[in-house]
Amino acid sequence: MEYLAEEPAQARVYFDELLTRFPDYLPTYYHAAALQAESGDRDRATALYDKGIELARTQQNQKTLLELLRAQRAFEDDEDEW
């Protein structure tokens, strides 16, 4: 997580590796999607939010589901301002 602020390109590499090796590890989706959104890759951010929400529902993880839904809503609201 320390790479997010100082080395976002390296953070993306690590998140991609985590998502590839551990696709069912739910906490990765929130941070990976937020990083993609901040770096301007809106399509990838949307895909990550969608996948994370789907996974949270499958895992019946209500807390993370709500966090992802809120983050996705804020992301979409930000997109409306473009």
Secondary structure by P-SEA (a helix, b strand, c coil): cccccccaaaaaaaaaaaaaacccccaaaaaaaaaaaaacaaaaaaaaaaaaaaaaaaacaaaaaaaaaaaaaaaaaaaaac
